[in-house]
Amino acid sequence: MPLPLTYLEAGETNGGTPLLVLHGLFGSARNWQTLARRFAETRRVYALDLRNHGGAPWAAEMTYPEMAEDVLRFLDDRGFARAAVVGHSMGGKTAMTLALNHPDRVERLVVVDIAPVPYTHTHAPYVAAMKKADLAGCTRRSEVEAQLADAVPEAPLRSFLLQNLVLEHGKFHWRINLDAIERSMDALIGFPDLGDRSYSGPALFIGGGASDYIVSKHYAAIRHRFPAADIRMIDGAGHWVHAERPEEVAKLVEGFL
C-alpha cells in the first residue's frame, strides 16, 4: 500500500505545475532545502521524505515501484494532475520509475547523478556500521562519529550519515529504517525490470564529472528509456553534485524548467 510521505514546501500556489524534489539514500527533504527555496521563486516546490527516511513512515520493503507509488499517492492526495520531478540518486531512480510507469503524471524529469541501470556500489558497510554503533552509552554526537570512523573514513560522508542521528529524551537513535534499507540494498542499487517502457517527455540528466554514477557507457541506457534526454556533466563534481556545485545545478534545472 502506498505510504503518505512527509515533506517540506515552499513557494506560492499559483495554479502552475508543482515541482517535487526526491532525495537520495540516507538523505531527507532537508538536504534540498536551499535549492528548493530557490526553485520556489517561480513555482510551488515540495521536497519529499521517501519511505524509511526523514519523517516518512517506515515499511518493511522499499522497491522503486513501491516508492514511485508513494510519490503518486502524494500527487493524488493533493489533486495534482502532473508534476515536474527532480531526483538525486535513489530519488532519481524513484523519479525515473514514476515517469516510466506513469508518464502522463510527469511533466518534466530531472535526474541527478544516477542512470537507469544496476550498480555494484553497495552501501551495506555503512548500514552495518550504523547498526553496530552503541548509541546507549553516548552523550555526544562525536562519540557516535568515532564509532563510524573505520567503516566510513571520509569525514564529509560521516557528517552526512550523522544527519540521521536524533537525540530525544536524552537518548540517541537513528531516524532511518536501517533494517529495511539493509534488506532492500540489492533492489536499491539495482533498477526494476520495466519491460520496454520509455518516457518521451523532456528529461535532463545531470552528472558529476568526478563521479562514476553517470559515465559514457550509461548514455545508451539513458537514451533508450528517455529518448529526449539531455545529459549534462559538471566537471570535477562528485556524486553529491547538488551539494558541491549548487549554483551550477540550480542554473541547469532552472533553464530546463
Secondary structure, DSSP 8 states (H G I E B T S, - for coil): ------EEEES---SS--EEEE--TT--GGGGHHHHHHHTTTS-EEEE--TTSTTS---S---HHHHHHHHHHHHHHTT-S-EEEEEETHHHHHHHHHHHH-GGGEEEEEEES--SS------HHHHHHHHHS--TT-SSHHHHHHHHTTT---HHHHHHHGGGEEEETTEEEESS-HHHHHHTHHHHHS----TT----S-EEEEEETT-SSS-GGGHHHHHHH-TTEEEEEETT--S-HHHHSHHHHHHHHHHH-
